[in-house]
Amino acid sequence: MMINKRLISMMGDSKRYIAWNVVLQFLALLANIVMIFAVSLFLTGLVRREPDLPTALLYILGALIVRFFCTRGAASASYNASCTVKKTLRAAIYEKLLRLGGSYTQAVPTAEVLQLAGEGVEQLETYFGAYLPQFFYAMITPVTLFIALAPVSLHAAVILMICVPLIPVSIVAVQKFAKKLLGKYWGRYAALGDSFLENLQGLTTLKIYQADGARHAAMNREAEHFRKVTMKVLTMQLNSIIVMDVIAYGGAALGIIVAAHEFNANRVTLPGALCIILLSADFFLPMRALGSYFHVAMNGMAASDKIFKLLDLPEGSARTAQLGADCAIACRDLHFGYTAEKETLHGLNLDFPQGSFTALVGESGCGKSTIAAVLTGRVSGYTGHVTIGGQELSAVSEASLLKNVTLVSLGSHLFKGTVADNLRMAAPGADDGALWGALEQVNLADFLRSMDGLDTPLTEGGGNLSGGQRQRLALARALLHDSPVYIFDEATSNIDVESENDIMAGIHRLAGRKTVILISHRLANVTKADNIYVLDHGHPAGQGTHEALLAQGGLYADLWNRQQALENYGKEAQ
C-alpha cells in the first residue's frame, strides 16, 4: 500500500505531524459519531412527538465545534508535514551533490536533478501531507465505526466491514501496472526537461544556424510521446476512481438496505436504523479518499525511486586529507576516459612545481581541459597517481582542494546581483578597497566607476557585460580567492585583443607569486612559461620552454608556424 520504510525513516520530524494529523481526524470522527447518534435520537423524538431539542442541540453544537478545531488542526499538521518533507529532501539532494562535487554530471544530468528537486519533491510533499495521514486514518475508521454500530446491528456492521477491503483490493490490482506506467512517465518527463534545457541554453546557436525549426520539431515529437504517456496515466486514474466509487457507494447502499430490512423485521430500532443509514457512507469515504490519493502516492514512489538512485550514487572513499603550504602537483601514468570504451588521457607524466608557470597546449580535443577537470575534481575515476603537495588527489577533501586550487575558464559563471556580490564569493570578508584593488589589476575599475561602482547590477550570467568584461571580472574574483594554485583554461578565448592583453598581463604578474597552469590554444600566450607540455590526442608530444620546443621541431613548432602565418596574414591584409 505504498509505504516506503526508508523514505519514512528519513522524515523524523514529519512523523510527528502525521501522527498528530491522524489523532485529530480520529477525534473528529468520534465527534461525528456522537453528532449522528444525537440527530438520530432527535429525529426519533420528532416521529414520536417528544423531541428533546435542547439536549440534541447541545450534543450537535459540541460535536461541530470539536470537528471544526480538529479539522483545522489536521490541516495545519498536514501543512507542517509537507513543509518538513520539502526541506529535508531538498537538503538531502543538495548535500549529496556537494559530496559528489562537480563530477555529479557524470552520473546524472542536471535537468533531471532540477526535476527531482522540483516536481519530484512536490509529489512527495503531497505523499506525506495527504496520503500517509489518510492511510492510517482509513485503517482506523472502519474499525471504529464497526465498534460503534455492532451493538446496534451486528449484521449490518459485518456487511459494511466486509465490503470495505474491496477498495484496497482494487488499488492493489492496478498497482503493478501503475508502477510500470509511472516509471515510464517519469522517464519521458526527465527526457523532455533535459531537451528543453539544452535547447534553451543553446538557443542563440540554433538561431545562428537556423536549426531551431528542426529542434522544435524534435521537441514536439518528444512532447507528443510525453502527452500519450500522460493520457495513459490519467486514463488509469479515472478508471480506478470509477471502480472505487462503485465499490464505495455500492457498499454504502448495501448497508442501508440491510439496515432497512433489519428495521422492517423489528430487529433494529428506528434510532439505530437511522444511525446505520447516516454512518454507512463513512465506512467507505476514508478508504475512497485514500484511493484518490493512491495516484499521488504512486507518483511519489516513482519520484522517490529516482531520488534514492541519486542519493545512492557512489561517493568513493572518504576524502579527508588536507593540503598544506606545499601545493606542487605531479601526475604519474595518468589515465582517464569519460566512458569506459574510450580513453582521453593516455599515461601522462606531468609536473607542476610550486611557484612555477606551466602551459598545456595542443590541438582541440587533445585533453588539455580534461587535465584541468581532473586537477580540480570536476571529474573522477582517473587511474595512475595525481598528487598535490604529496597528497593523492582522490584522498584530498573537496573543500581543501577548492580552497587551494582556483579554476578560471571561459565559462566562469557570473551570478545575478551586483559586482560586489560576485567578487565577495571569493573573499566574503574583503573590504571595498580590496575589491577595487583586484579590479585595478584587471583594468576594469575605470569602467565600473563610470557605472555604479561596486553596486553595478549584473543580469543573469553577466549578460549586460561584454565577453572581455566578464572574463576580467572572473579574473578579479579569482585574484581575491588568493589560492596557491591557479588554472586558467582558455580564459582568453573569444574576447577582444585589449581584454586578452589585460588578462594575460594579470596572469603573468600572478605567475611570479603562485603556481600557474595556463591552457591556451594561442601559443603566443605561453611563450613566457617556465615549461610547456604539448599534447596530441591525450599523448605526450613534447616538453620544454618555448625556445627549446621550437628548436626541436615537431607538433609545437608546426602549430606555432601555422598560427604565426595566420596572424601575419591578418596584419598584411590590414
URFENDA-V285918 format. One line per field, one symbol per residue. ss: DSSP state (h for helix, s for strand, l for the rest). phi: phi as a letter, one per 30 degrees, with the letter a starting at -180 (. if undefined). psi: psi as a letter, one per 40 degrees, with the letter a starting at -180 (. if undefined). A space follows every 10 residues. Layout:
ss->???
phi->???
psi->???
This chain:
ss->llllhhhhhh lhhhhhhhhh hhhhhhhhhh hhhhhhhhhh hhhhhhhlll llhhhhhhhh hhhhhhhhhh hhhhhhhhhh hhhhhhhhhh hhhhhhhhhh hhhhhhlllh hhhhhhhhhh hhhhhhhhhh hhhhhhhhhh hhhhhhhhhh lllhhhhhhh hhhhhhhhhh hhhhhhhhhh hhhhhhhhhh hhhhhhhhhh hlhhhhhhll lhhhhhhhhh hhhhhhhhhh hhhhhhhhhh hhhhhhhhhh hhhhhhhhhh hhhhlllllh hhhhhhhhhh hhhhhhhhhh hhhhhhhhhh hhhhhhhhhh hlllllllll slllllllss ssssssllll llllssssss ssllllssss sslllllhhh hhhhhlllll llssssssll sshhhslhhh hhhhsssssl llllllsshh hhhlllllll lhhhhhhhhh hlllhhhhhl llhhhlsslh hhllllhhhh hhhhhhhhhh hlllsssssl llllllhhhh hhhhhhhhhh hlllsssssl llhhhlllll ssssssllss sssslhhhhh hhlhhhhhhh hhhhhhhhhh hhhl
phi->.iccdddddd ceddeddddd ededddddde dddedddddd ddddddddib dcdedddddd dedddddddd dddddddddd dddddedddd dddddddddd idddddcbdd dddddddcde ddddddeddb ddededdddd eeddddddce ddaddddded dddedddddd dddcdddddd ddddeddddd dddddddddd dcdddddech cddddddddd dddddddddd dddddddddd dddddddddd dddddddddd dddddicbdd edddddddcd dddceddddd dddedddddd ddddeddddd dcedciddcb dcdcddbdcb cbhdbabdbd dbccccidbb bbdeiccccc bldeidjddd dddddcidbb jdbjbbcbii cdedcddddd dddcbccbbd cedccdlced edddddbecd dddddddddd dchcdddddd ccidcedcde iidccdeddd dddddedddd dhcdbbccch dcdibddddd dddddddddd ddbbdbccca dcdddcdcdd abcccbhicd bkakdedddd ddiidddddd dddddddddd dddd
psi->ffhhdddddd gddddddddd dddddddddd dddddddddd dddddddeff igdddddddd dddddddddd dddddddddd dddddddddd dddddddddd aeededdhid dddddddcdd dddddddddd dddddddddd dddddddded ddhddddddd ddddeddddd dddedddddd dddddddddd dddddddddd dfddddddef eddddddddd dddddddddd dddddddddd dddddddddd dddddddddd ddddefehid dddddddded dedddddddd ddeddddddd dddddddddd dehheaihhe iiiadhfhhh hhfhiiidid dhhdhgfihi hgiheihiih iiiheeeddd dddddeeeii eiiahhihfe hhdeehiddd dddehhhhid fhhhihbidd dddeddgdeh iddddddddd defeddddde bfbeehihih efeeiidddd dddddddddd dfidhhhhgf eeifiidddd dddddddddd dedihhhhhh dhddeedeid ihhhihfeih eihaiddddd ddaadddddd dddddddddd ddd.
